[in-house]
Amino acid sequence: MIDRPKLTFWVLAVLACVGAWVALALGASRAAGAPGVQTVSDRAGEWMSRTLGVELEPRRVIVTDELYYPNSRAEVWPGEPGVYRIRPEIAQLARGPWLSFEDRGPTLLGLHVVVHERLHRHETVACWEQRPGQIDVEEGIVDALALDLLPALAWHLYGERVRFFAQWGHEVAAIRALSRFGSGARTWRDRPARMWRRALWAADCAGREAMIAAAAGRAAVAG
């Protein structure tokens, strides 16, 4: 006599195993066909060089968990010119238009991290020594520019329209506010403010300090 509950259980178990193997095979096939994180980084760098009118230095990607800060997703080290380090799980996300789900919604986190690290410049990484309670100005400058560029870059690389969210929220907010006053724009979204942020990123340490001081002065006068 057939034990129908037991038969049903085994049929469902077999179907689940088959489904899992199919999913794994599809995932492996997709991963095999995806570009490596180095290729994505190079393509992003080439597009940003053309868009910004500044030749970004080639940068080799090291996929590793050996990062200085435990919570970092990726890092540029002053002692390693031409290199940035990225965690394996972020490198995997960066290989294609694969969405990750942040608190604020779906986004291309891997691409965001790659673009952010590519925009760090070794000559400006150590412009300011961050003190306790202060924002990290370098990270704010880089992430604000990354957010300006990412929507168009995601469309260029993948034909995807995706939202991106600040990884350095307070820092980005401060740079955006300064760009409004520094450029005289009505809002930080307006073209003069965006061009100011590009100029701030491209400036050397002394130039950045002068631009920020002038913008802060205008903000203080505006009240």
Summary of the structure (lengths in Angstrom):
residues: 223
radius of gyration: 22.1
end to end distance: 86.5
largest distance: 90.0
contacts: 639
relative contact order: 0.10
helix: 58%
strand: 7%
